[in-house]
Amino acid sequence: MNHLPVISSYEIKTSRTEQKVPVVNGVHLHSIYNPFKEAENLIDTHIEALNGKNEVLILGLGFGYHVNYAIEKLM
């Protein structure tokens, strides 16, 4: 039987650019340096594949910096 991973620690840190970054079990869910730039790079890398789509599935949320940027770029 498969078990879900246990969250043994959770904290919120502040990036060098002052955005909040969740840290779960010691793993930063966004860049600790610049989450906005990380989100831009992720979406801009895939923008050609995303353009013209009526629906986009994004897996992984964190604090949603990449989701917000995708919405901005695709609207």
C-alpha positions as CSV (number, residue, x, y, z in Angstrom):
1,M,0.0,0.0,0.0
2,N,1.3,3.4,-0.9
3,H,1.6,6.0,1.8
4,L,1.7,9.8,1.4
5,P,4.9,11.5,2.5
6,V,4.9,12.8,6.0
7,I,5.4,16.5,6.5
8,S,7.7,16.6,9.5
9,S,8.6,20.3,9.2
10,Y,7.1,23.4,7.6
11,E,8.3,27.0,7.7
12,I,8.1,30.2,5.7
13,K,11.3,32.0,4.8
14,T,11.8,35.3,3.1
15,S,13.7,35.4,-0.2
16,R,16.5,38.0,-0.9
17,T,13.9,39.9,-2.9
18,E,11.4,39.9,0.0
19,Q,8.9,37.3,-1.2
20,K,7.8,34.5,1.1
21,V,9.0,31.0,0.3
22,P,7.5,27.9,1.9
23,V,10.0,25.2,3.0
24,V,8.6,21.7,3.6
25,N,10.8,19.0,5.1
26,G,13.8,21.2,4.3
27,V,12.9,21.7,0.6
28,H,12.4,25.2,-0.7
29,L,9.3,25.2,-2.9
30,H,10.5,28.3,-4.7
31,S,13.8,30.0,-5.3
32,I,15.2,31.5,-2.0
33,Y,16.9,34.2,-4.1
34,N,14.1,35.5,-6.5
35,P,10.9,33.5,-6.7
36,F,9.4,36.0,-9.3
37,K,12.4,35.5,-11.7
38,E,12.2,31.8,-11.2
39,A,8.5,31.9,-12.2
40,E,9.2,34.1,-15.2
41,N,11.9,31.7,-16.4
42,L,9.7,28.6,-16.0
43,I,6.8,30.1,-17.9
44,D,8.8,31.9,-20.6
45,T,10.7,28.6,-21.3
46,H,7.3,26.9,-22.1
47,I,5.4,29.9,-23.5
48,E,5.3,28.6,-27.1
49,A,3.7,25.3,-25.9
50,L,1.2,27.3,-23.8
51,N,0.1,29.9,-26.3
52,G,-3.2,29.2,-27.9
53,K,-4.3,26.7,-25.3
54,N,-7.8,27.0,-23.8
55,E,-6.7,25.1,-20.6
56,V,-3.4,24.7,-18.9
57,L,-2.7,22.2,-16.1
58,I,-0.1,23.3,-13.6
59,L,1.1,20.8,-11.1
60,G,2.8,22.1,-7.9
61,L,1.6,25.2,-6.3
62,G,3.8,26.5,-3.5
63,F,2.8,30.1,-3.2
64,G,1.7,30.2,-6.8
65,Y,4.2,32.7,-8.2
66,H,4.4,30.7,-11.4
67,V,0.6,30.5,-11.7
68,N,0.2,34.2,-11.4
69,Y,2.8,34.8,-14.0
70,A,1.2,32.2,-16.4
71,I,-2.1,34.0,-16.0
72,E,-0.5,37.4,-16.8
73,K,1.3,36.0,-19.9
74,L,-1.7,34.1,-21.3
75,M,-4.4,36.6,-20.8
